[in-house]
Amino acid sequence: MTGFNTKLVYGKGLNHLNDNCTGAVNVPLYQSTTYAFKDIDGENKYDYSRSLNPTREYLENQIALLEDAKHGFAFASGSAAIHAVFTLFKPGDHIIVSKNIYGGTFRLINDYLKNLGIEFTQVDTLDLADIKSAIKPNTKAIYFETIDNPFMKVTSVKNVAALAKEFNILTIVDNTFLTPYLQQALTLGADIVIHSATKYLGGHSDVIAGLVVTNHEDIAEKLYFSQNAVGGILSPEDCMLVIRGIKTLSVRLDRHIKNAQSVLEYLKTKTDEVKHIYYPGQAGDETDQIAADELKGYGGVITFELSEDVDPKQFVNGTELIWLAVSLGSVESLIELPYYMTHAELPVEERNKVGITKNLVRLSVGLEDPEDLIADLQQAFVKASKKELVHNHK
């Protein structure tokens, strides 16, 4: 059987798209909107690139292979991929969602999907009893992110999927933080897996993309209909960037994780400046065992809450190497304040309800030398110390 790293490099088998007779080791970029028919009455696989493009087809087959899935779909963004999945439902359907979800998903649900007559209930997906109590006769799916953003707690795909199957409802997982390298959620029971390929799969802050996989034939047909009818497809050029990124996924993630461990150990020493650290497997509760059982690694994102002695805005403004920017999973380290940035789309009461405070910092650890990252954080702590700020003001 072909190993995972070999699949990353070669995609779906060694005989991948290579019909240009040049021996090119990379899949060709098919920059064509339309395709000539060989015969008006014959079988013509390609006719128009919105419906099917050979370069996109390669990427879709590749993500399906990595996820042990039958079907893969590539969209113009992670948000487009999420929207496509929600087109599976109709007015009157009820969907259970995690109380902590990406701000863009929250906006899509509350400002668009609810207006179409689809019902939603937010629950704590770490609590199976909470999920079960929310199930109604018209419940069609449970939707959650495997790693809680920004608090990094791990929901059990296996346990949630088992509960969902009891009630004949779908399990939909956004697995952006882990990628198929660290978890293959379909094998744990999920029905649909979504990725913002903008993050670790692309990995270089140069492409926006979304991917969806499933093993269900009926779901695949509906997803393809949405992809083709709405037209939120990933361009051939952007497909090439994601394909390139996927080839180095494992080596990059290994480095992300190694660097994150070094930064994590450093932050643990900052007892005067850091009140709490959030990282998978470090919660000190039952989710740590879930992380150990269901994840192959914990990723490169660390969230921490600053103490009252540190000015959060001064801290993130003060980094010199680490970029102050949203997003995650790229080669460069990124730092942000969820309250003001990634989760600003949540109403203030929602942010307060889930504990997203103004002192909360999310750090996506990149591939730089860890000593440089730690030195940058250290000088930012000095700049942001309220005692130091008062002293300088005097």
PLY file of the C-alpha trace (Angstrom):
ply
format ascii 1.0
element vertex 394
property float x
property float y
property float z
element edge 393
property int vertex1
property int vertex2
end_header
0.00 0.00 0.00
1.28 3.46 -0.88
2.32 5.51 2.16
0.84 8.89 3.08
3.93 10.91 2.12
4.08 9.24 -1.27
0.41 10.14 -1.79
1.23 13.75 -0.93
3.80 13.88 -3.72
2.05 11.85 -6.42
-1.66 12.24 -5.78
-4.00 9.52 -6.99
-1.56 6.94 -8.20
1.59 7.34 -10.23
-0.31 7.50 -13.54
-1.72 10.96 -12.84
-2.72 13.48 -15.50
0.16 13.49 -17.98
-1.36 13.55 -21.43
0.92 16.14 -23.02
3.63 13.62 -23.98
6.45 15.71 -22.49
7.21 13.68 -19.37
6.53 16.74 -17.17
6.68 15.69 -13.50
4.04 18.27 -12.51
0.40 18.03 -13.47
-0.26 20.36 -16.44
-2.03 23.67 -15.92
-5.10 23.45 -18.13
-5.79 27.13 -18.79
-8.81 26.53 -20.98
-12.44 27.45 -20.53
-13.78 25.10 -23.17
-12.86 21.80 -24.85
-13.42 20.54 -28.39
-15.71 17.55 -28.76
-14.24 14.55 -30.58
-17.69 13.53 -31.69
-21.07 15.16 -31.15
-22.55 11.78 -30.23
-19.54 10.43 -28.35
-18.60 10.61 -24.68
-16.91 13.91 -23.96
-15.62 14.07 -20.37
-14.63 17.74 -20.50
-16.77 20.42 -22.08
-16.53 23.56 -19.94
-14.13 24.27 -17.07
-16.77 25.36 -14.57
-18.16 21.83 -14.82
-14.81 20.03 -14.86
-11.22 21.13 -15.36
-8.40 18.55 -15.55
-6.14 20.46 -13.12
-8.96 20.86 -10.60
-9.85 17.22 -11.10
-6.34 16.23 -10.08
-6.57 18.25 -6.84
-10.02 16.89 -6.07
-8.81 13.33 -6.56
-5.75 14.08 -4.46
-7.64 15.37 -1.41
-10.05 12.44 -1.70
-7.11 10.04 -1.69
-5.53 11.70 1.37
-8.85 11.58 3.26
-9.63 7.98 2.25
-12.71 9.38 0.51
-14.48 8.57 -2.74
-15.25 12.17 -3.71
-13.45 15.51 -3.41
-14.49 19.02 -4.44
-12.46 22.22 -4.76
-14.01 25.65 -4.17
-12.90 29.26 -4.48
-12.54 29.66 -0.69
-13.14 27.90 2.59
-16.31 29.96 2.99
-17.52 28.85 -0.46
-16.90 25.23 0.58
-18.90 25.72 3.80
-21.73 27.37 1.86
-21.80 24.48 -0.62
-22.21 21.99 2.22
-25.08 24.00 3.69
-26.87 23.91 0.31
-27.58 20.26 1.15
-30.33 21.51 3.46
-33.71 23.10 2.86
-36.11 25.39 4.75
-37.44 23.68 7.86
-34.31 21.60 8.40
-32.56 21.90 11.76
-28.76 21.80 12.19
-26.80 21.59 15.44
-23.60 23.65 15.45
-20.78 24.11 17.91
-20.94 27.17 20.14
-17.40 28.07 19.02
-17.21 28.35 15.25
-15.29 30.43 12.73
-16.64 33.99 12.58
-17.35 33.69 8.85
-19.45 30.57 9.48
-21.32 32.39 12.25
-22.07 35.23 9.82
-23.19 32.83 7.07
-25.56 31.08 9.46
-27.03 34.12 11.18
-27.14 36.64 8.34
-28.03 34.34 5.46
-29.06 30.75 6.17
-31.51 31.57 8.97
-33.26 33.94 6.57
-33.83 30.97 4.27
-35.74 29.14 7.00
-33.02 26.75 8.15
-32.93 26.37 11.94
-29.77 26.23 14.04
-29.01 25.39 17.65
-25.60 26.05 19.20
-24.27 23.51 21.69
-21.10 22.49 23.46
-19.90 19.65 21.24
-17.60 18.49 24.03
-20.77 17.49 25.91
-22.62 14.61 24.23
-25.60 15.15 26.52
-25.85 18.75 25.33
-25.84 17.56 21.71
-28.43 14.88 22.37
-30.77 17.30 24.13
-30.71 19.56 21.04
-31.75 16.84 18.58
-35.25 17.33 17.16
-37.36 15.40 14.61
-36.20 17.79 11.87
-32.50 17.71 12.83
-30.42 16.81 9.77
-26.79 17.36 10.82
-24.22 18.22 13.47
-21.56 20.72 12.38
-18.37 21.45 14.32
-14.69 22.24 14.10
-12.52 19.41 15.42
-10.30 21.87 17.26
-12.21 24.63 19.02
-11.12 28.04 17.72
-9.64 29.88 19.54
-9.51 27.71 22.68
-7.95 24.64 21.04
-10.08 22.00 22.79
-10.61 18.80 20.82
-14.07 17.40 20.07
-14.27 13.64 19.55
-15.29 12.93 15.97
-15.75 9.29 16.87
-18.16 9.95 19.75
-20.18 12.65 18.00
-20.47 10.57 14.82
-21.65 7.53 16.80
-24.36 9.64 18.46
-25.37 11.15 15.11
-25.73 7.72 13.53
-28.14 6.70 16.31
-30.48 9.43 15.10
-29.69 9.08 11.38
-28.20 12.56 11.08
-25.04 13.72 9.34
-21.72 14.59 10.99
-20.00 17.53 9.28
-16.47 18.40 10.37
-14.34 21.45 9.59
-10.85 20.00 9.96
-8.80 22.99 8.77
-6.54 23.04 11.83
-5.49 19.40 11.46
-5.53 18.47 7.74
-5.63 14.78 6.72
-2.03 14.45 7.90
-3.06 14.75 11.56
-6.58 13.36 11.36
-8.73 11.59 8.77
-12.16 12.37 10.14
-14.10 10.19 7.67
-12.41 7.10 9.06
-13.63 8.15 12.52
-17.23 8.32 11.35
-17.72 11.80 9.88
-19.87 12.05 6.75
-18.44 15.28 5.32
-15.08 16.99 5.95
-14.34 20.59 5.04
-10.93 22.27 4.77
-9.95 25.87 4.27
-7.02 24.97 2.01
-5.91 28.57 2.42
-4.28 27.41 5.65
-1.96 24.40 6.10
-2.81 22.64 2.82
-1.75 25.64 0.72
0.67 26.69 3.40
2.26 29.80 1.86
-0.25 32.67 2.25
-0.60 32.88 -1.53
-3.88 31.13 -2.33
-7.47 31.15 -1.03
-9.21 27.79 -1.46
-11.70 25.38 0.07
-12.00 21.60 -0.16
-14.78 19.13 0.73
-14.71 15.32 0.83
-17.35 12.65 1.37
-17.98 8.96 0.80
-21.73 9.33 0.22
-22.79 9.11 -3.43
-25.99 11.13 -2.92
-24.15 13.89 -1.04
-21.46 13.96 -3.72
-24.07 14.43 -6.43
-25.62 17.36 -4.56
-22.23 18.95 -3.86
-21.28 18.69 -7.52
-24.62 20.24 -8.50
-23.96 23.16 -6.14
-20.38 23.52 -7.37
-21.43 23.54 -11.02
-24.66 25.54 -10.65
-23.36 28.24 -8.31
-19.93 28.27 -9.93
-17.76 28.88 -6.87
-14.95 26.81 -8.35
-11.24 27.01 -7.68
-9.30 28.34 -10.69
-6.70 26.11 -12.39
-3.88 28.43 -11.25
-5.02 28.27 -7.64
-5.43 24.51 -7.90
-1.77 24.33 -8.90
-0.76 26.33 -5.82
-2.70 24.00 -3.51
-1.27 20.92 -5.25
2.22 22.35 -4.74
1.49 23.09 -1.08
0.14 19.62 -0.40
3.39 18.02 -1.59
5.25 19.46 1.42
2.38 19.22 3.94
3.93 16.63 6.22
7.40 18.15 6.41
5.91 21.60 7.06
3.51 20.38 9.73
6.25 18.44 11.47
8.21 21.70 11.71
5.14 23.70 12.74
4.51 21.26 15.58
8.15 21.19 16.68
8.33 24.99 16.74
5.00 25.22 18.57
6.35 22.95 21.30
9.36 25.24 21.79
7.14 28.33 21.97
4.73 26.53 24.29
7.51 25.71 26.75
8.66 29.33 26.65
5.16 30.67 27.33
4.85 28.36 30.33
7.74 30.24 31.93
5.95 33.60 31.57
3.84 33.16 34.68
3.60 36.89 35.36
2.57 37.79 31.83
0.41 34.82 30.76
-2.69 33.77 32.69
-3.65 30.74 30.65
-2.39 28.76 27.63
-4.69 26.89 25.25
-3.26 24.11 23.09
-4.61 20.66 22.11
-3.78 18.02 24.67
-3.00 20.68 27.31
-6.53 21.37 28.58
-6.17 19.30 31.74
-9.52 17.58 31.20
-11.07 14.68 29.28
-10.34 16.34 25.94
-6.65 15.59 26.41
-7.37 11.88 26.05
-9.51 12.54 22.98
-6.58 14.42 21.46
-4.23 11.55 22.22
-6.62 8.96 20.78
-7.84 10.71 17.63
-5.04 13.08 16.56
-1.61 12.23 15.15
-0.28 15.63 16.19
-1.56 18.85 17.72
-0.77 21.46 15.09
0.94 24.84 15.16
-1.62 27.20 16.73
-1.34 28.36 20.35
-3.81 30.66 22.10
-2.96 32.36 25.37
-4.55 34.90 27.67
-2.41 37.78 28.83
-2.42 38.93 32.43
-3.67 42.35 33.42
-0.05 43.52 33.60
0.33 43.26 29.81
-1.35 45.58 27.30
-2.69 43.24 24.57
-2.68 45.81 21.78
0.84 46.94 22.62
1.91 43.30 22.71
0.69 42.34 19.22
1.76 45.71 17.81
5.21 45.15 19.31
6.30 42.01 17.48
9.01 42.67 14.90
9.37 39.27 13.24
5.89 37.80 13.76
3.28 39.37 11.47
0.17 40.97 12.97
-2.38 39.32 10.66
-5.37 37.00 10.55
-5.24 33.46 9.14
-2.95 30.60 10.14
-1.05 27.59 8.88
1.49 29.35 6.72
5.29 29.31 6.66
5.46 32.66 8.46
4.24 33.16 12.04
1.09 35.22 12.50
-0.30 36.79 15.68
-3.69 38.37 16.31
-6.30 39.32 18.91
-9.46 37.26 18.20
-11.67 39.80 20.01
-10.75 42.51 17.50
-9.87 40.44 14.44
-10.90 36.85 13.60
-13.95 36.81 15.86
-15.02 40.44 15.52
-17.99 39.30 13.43
-19.49 37.72 16.54
-21.63 40.16 18.52
-19.96 41.35 21.73
-22.38 39.31 23.84
-21.42 36.16 21.90
-17.71 36.86 22.37
-18.25 37.39 26.08
-20.41 34.27 26.35
-17.70 31.97 24.99
-14.85 33.73 26.80
-13.18 35.59 23.93
-11.71 38.47 25.92
-9.68 41.47 24.80
-6.60 39.84 26.39
-6.79 36.67 24.30
-3.94 36.18 21.78
-3.82 33.60 18.98
-0.41 32.70 17.58
0.06 30.62 14.45
3.61 29.34 14.76
5.51 29.28 11.46
8.69 27.67 10.22
11.23 30.23 11.43
13.99 29.35 13.89
12.20 28.93 17.22
14.89 30.93 19.03
14.01 33.93 16.84
10.31 33.58 17.56
10.92 33.38 21.29
13.22 36.40 21.21
10.55 38.35 19.33
7.87 37.41 21.85
10.20 38.34 24.70
10.86 41.86 23.42
7.12 42.29 22.74
6.36 41.35 26.35
8.81 44.01 27.51
7.21 46.66 25.29
3.71 45.73 26.44
4.43 45.58 30.17
2.15 48.11 31.81
4.82 48.74 34.41
7.27 49.50 31.60
4.71 51.70 29.86
4.15 53.71 33.05
7.91 54.02 33.60
8.46 55.25 30.02
5.58 57.70 30.34
7.16 59.22 33.41
0 1
1 2
2 3
3 4
4 5
5 6
6 7
7 8
8 9
9 10
10 11
11 12
12 13
13 14
14 15
15 16
16 17
17 18
18 19
19 20
20 21
21 22
22 23
23 24
24 25
25 26
26 27
27 28
28 29
29 30
30 31
31 32
32 33
33 34
34 35
35 36
36 37
37 38
38 39
39 40
40 41
41 42
42 43
43 44
44 45
45 46
46 47
47 48
48 49
49 50
50 51
51 52
52 53
53 54
54 55
55 56
56 57
57 58
58 59
59 60
60 61
61 62
62 63
63 64
64 65
65 66
66 67
67 68
68 69
69 70
70 71
71 72
72 73
73 74
74 75
75 76
76 77
77 78
78 79
79 80
80 81
81 82
82 83
83 84
84 85
85 86
86 87
87 88
88 89
89 90
90 91
91 92
92 93
93 94
94 95
95 96
96 97
97 98
98 99
99 100
100 101
101 102
102 103
103 104
104 105
105 106
106 107
107 108
108 109
109 110
110 111
111 112
112 113
113 114
114 115
115 116
116 117
117 118
118 119
119 120
120 121
121 122
122 123
123 124
124 125
125 126
126 127
127 128
128 129
129 130
130 131
131 132
132 133
133 134
134 135
135 136
136 137
137 138
138 139
139 140
140 141
141 142
142 143
143 144
144 145
145 146
146 147
147 148
148 149
149 150
150 151
151 152
152 153
153 154
154 155
155 156
156 157
157 158
158 159
159 160
160 161
161 162
162 163
163 164
164 165
165 166
166 167
167 168
168 169
169 170
170 171
171 172
172 173
173 174
174 175
175 176
176 177
177 178
178 179
179 180
180 181
181 182
182 183
183 184
184 185
185 186
186 187
187 188
188 189
189 190
190 191
191 192
192 193
193 194
194 195
195 196
196 197
197 198
198 199
199 200
200 201
201 202
202 203
203 204
204 205
205 206
206 207
207 208
208 209
209 210
210 211
211 212
212 213
213 214
214 215
215 216
216 217
217 218
218 219
219 220
220 221
221 222
222 223
223 224
224 225
225 226
226 227
227 228
228 229
229 230
230 231
231 232
232 233
233 234
234 235
235 236
236 237
237 238
238 239
239 240
240 241
241 242
242 243
243 244
244 245
245 246
246 247
247 248
248 249
249 250
250 251
251 252
252 253
253 254
254 255
255 256
256 257
257 258
258 259
259 260
260 261
261 262
262 263
263 264
264 265
265 266
266 267
267 268
268 269
269 270
270 271
271 272
272 273
273 274
274 275
275 276
276 277
277 278
278 279
279 280
280 281
281 282
282 283
283 284
284 285
285 286
286 287
287 288
288 289
289 290
290 291
291 292
292 293
293 294
294 295
295 296
296 297
297 298
298 299
299 300
300 301
301 302
302 303
303 304
304 305
305 306
306 307
307 308
308 309
309 310
310 311
311 312
312 313
313 314
314 315
315 316
316 317
317 318
318 319
319 320
320 321
321 322
322 323
323 324
324 325
325 326
326 327
327 328
328 329
329 330
330 331
331 332
332 333
333 334
334 335
335 336
336 337
337 338
338 339
339 340
340 341
341 342
342 343
343 344
344 345
345 346
346 347
347 348
348 349
349 350
350 351
351 352
352 353
353 354
354 355
355 356
356 357
357 358
358 359
359 360
360 361
361 362
362 363
363 364
364 365
365 366
366 367
367 368
368 369
369 370
370 371
371 372
372 373
373 374
374 375
375 376
376 377
377 378
378 379
379 380
380 381
381 382
382 383
383 384
384 385
385 386
386 387
387 388
388 389
389 390
390 391
391 392
392 393
